[in-house]
Amino acid sequence: MRLHLLFICIVAAALLAACTPSVPSQYIQPDDMEDLLVDIHLAQSMAQEGTDTLPTDYKENLYFAAALAKHGVTKAQFDSSLTYYYIRADRFSDMYKHVAKRLSEQALAQGATEGEVNRFASMLNSSDTTDVWRGQFSAMLIPYPPYNRFDFEQKADTSFREGDSFMFIANTGYIYQSGSRSVQACLVMKYDNDSIISRTASFSSSGINQLRMPRNGDHQVKEIWGYIYMAPEREYSPSLKLMLVKDMQLIKFRNKKDEMPADSTEYKQTDN
């Protein structure tokens, strides 16, 4: 009986493997591609750091070449392989979910924040400044629905008070062959009197991006939601456009007056 069940399991596994589409040998295989993409995004982060005067674009190209050399891959091999996965959006999305998860795990293991977030690191989890983000830490966007939008929402917790202000922070990295490097970020808050305040901003550069929500001294936040949105292509294009959003945070400031420059956001309030 046990031998019979073992035989059935072996046959089932063989059939499953046979039904799984394989990647042609001329392209980088999925596991290797995943490892390479992780190193490329880490290289982008390294290029954005440091106090030297070299242009960021120059450093990104330099570190990108180093990541390819580490894996023994030419740029032509990388480009053709990335195009192969890119036109298979469902499979590519799964791969990037793994990449995003690994980058998030590495960030948590290091126990450090990046860039401008360091200004708040010493104050986080104090009574005045806390990271209240409860969503996933990373997401990937490409310009084809439903993979071009990341939505989030969460309820306010018991630490929220009247007069709190907020700042949504995300570290973005791009792999683009052409087109505008820009996505739209939106943060919406509903208060205890059912009024709604929203802010929007464009995230158009690699590195730390932020979106601020001003304080409301009269009411307490009840719900929070928002999205990051990449405009879809009007028709299919083989030109690569993808963005990784990682290290997402929502910093709550107690009684802080954080005003946002008028030329970078839109403000709307609706009373119901």
N, C-alpha and C positions, 0 to 999 in steps of 0.2 A: 504493500500500500504506500509506504513512504517513498519507495523507488518510483512508483507511478506518479505521485505528486511532484517529486523532484523532476521527472521527465517533462511533465506538463509545464512547470515553471521555466525550465530551460528553453522549451519550444516557444513559450509566450515571450520570453525576453528576446529571443532571436527574431521573432516576428516584429516586435516593437522596434528593435534596432534597424531592421530592414525597411520599416515604414518611415523612419526618421530621415528627412532629406539631408544628404551630406553636402558639405561645402566643397566645390571643385578645388583640386590640389593647387592650382595657380594662385589661389587667394590665401591670405592669412587665416588660419583655422580659428574657430570661435574662442577657445580658451586663451590662445596666444594673442588674439586681437583684444580681448578684454584686458589682459595684462598690459599690453602696449598702451591702450587708451588711459588706463590708470596712471601710467608713468608720464604720458603726455600732459594730463591735467595737473599732475604734481609739478611737472616742469614749468607749466604756465604760472603756477603759484610761486615757484622759486624766482621766476623772471620778474614778478611784480614786487618782490621783496628786495631789501638791501638799500644802501645809501649811496651807491655809485651814481655817476652821472650818465651812464650809458642809456640810450633810448630803450623803453620797454619793448617796442616791436623788435628791435635788434636782439635783445636778450631772449625774447620768446622764440625767435628763429634759431638762435644758437642752442638753447636748451631742447628745442624740438628735434634738431639734428642729433643731439646727444642721446635722446630717448630712442630714436630710430637705430642709431649705431649700437646701443646697448642690446637691442633685440635682433641685430643683424638684418635689418629690413631697409630697403631703399625707399625713397620718397615715392617713386613710381609704384612700387608694390603696395605701399600704404594707401595711396590715392585710389588705386584700382580696387583694393579690398574694401576700403571704406565705402566706395560707390556701390559695390556688390551688396553690402549689408544695408546701406542706406535705402535702396529701392525696395527692400523687404522690411517695411516699417515695423511690423509686429515683432519680427525676430530681433531687429535692431533695438527696439524699445526694451525688450527683455534683457538684452546685453547691457544696455545703459543703466538699467535698474541695478544690475549687479555692480557696475562701475560706481554708480552713485553710493550704493550701500558700502562698498569697500572704502571709498574716500571718507564717508561719514565715520566709519569705524576707526579709520586711521586718525582722524581729527579728534575723536573722543579719547582714543588711546594716548594721544600726545598731551591731552588736557590743556590745550592752548588755543587761543583765538588768533585771528589774523588781522593785519592792517589796522584800520581805524577802530575796530572793535576793542583793541587793546586799551583804549582810553577808558573803557567801562569795566575792564576785567577785574580790577581791584575792588570795584563797588558791587559787582554782581552778587546776588543772593543776600544783599544787605536789606535793611528795612526800606531804603530809599530807591534802590535800583535792582531790578530782578529780571532775568530772562524768563518770560512766561510762555514761550513757544511750546506747543504741545503736538505739533504736526511732524511729518517726516522731515528729515534734515536735507535731503537732496532730491532733485528731479531733473529730467532731461526733456528738452523741447526740440521738435523739428516742425517745419511749416506745413504739416498735413494733419487735419483733424482725424482722430481726437487727441493726437500727440503734441499739439501746438498750444495746449493750455494746462496749467497746473492750478487747481483750486484748493483753497484751505478754509477751514472754519473752526471755531472753538468757542466754548462758553467762558464767560468771565469767572474767575475764582474768587474766593472770599477775601483775598488780599487787595482787590481793586477798591479804590476810593475816589470820591469826587476830587477833581483837580489833577488826576493822573494824566501824564502824556506818554506817548509811545513812539518807538522807532523800529520799523521792520528793516532787517539787515540781511543781505544775501551776497554770497561770493559767486560771481559768474565767470564762466570760461567759455570761449567760443571756438568752434572750428568752422570757418567760412571760406568758401572759394570765391564768392561774389555776393553783392547786395549789401544792404544796410544792416549793421550789427545793432539791432535795437529791438527790445521787447517792452511791453507796457505792463507796469506793475500797479495794482490797485489795492488799497487797504480801506475797509469799511467798518465803522463801529456804530452799534445801536445802543442808545442810552436808556436809562430806566424810565424816561418819559416818552419813549418810542421815537425820539428824534434820531436822525441818521446823519453822520458826517462821513464823507469819503475823501480820500486823497489819491491822486495818481501821479506817476513819474515814469520817465523812460530810463531803462537800464541799457546803456549803449556802450559800455566799456568793460573790459575784463577787470576782475578784482572786486573790491568791496563796493557795493551799491546800497543806498539807504533811502527809506521813505518815512517821513515823520508825520505823526498825527498830533496836533496841538492839544493843550490841556482844555478841559471843560470844567470850570470851577463850580458849576451848578448841578451837574448830574454825573451819575456813576455809569461806567460801561457795563452793558449786560451781555452783548454778543459781539463777536469779531469774525469777519470773513474777508476774503479777498482772492486775488488771482494774479498769476503772471502769464502773459499772453503774447504769443508770437504770431504776427499776421500770416495767414495762409497764402500759399502760392495760388495765383489765378489758374495756372495750369501746371502740369507736371514739369519739373526741371531737374536734370541730373546734377545741377550745381549744388554742392554740399552746403547746408546751413543747419547747424545744430548748436545748442547751448546747454551747458550743464550748470544748474543752480545748486549750490551746496552751502553748508554751514548757515542755514537759515536760523534767524533769531528774531524774537519780538521783545525788545527791551522796554520795560515799564519804569518810568521815572515818577517818583512821588513829588508832586508839587514843583515840577520843573517847567520852566517857560522855554520850550523849544520852538522857536518860530522858523518856518520854512521859507526860503527865498521865493518871492512871488512868481519868478519866471520859470520855476521848475515843477510846480504842482498846480493842481486845480482843486478848488474848494467848492463843496456843495453841502447845504444843510436843508433837510426836509422835515417839517413838523407834520405829524399825522394826527 
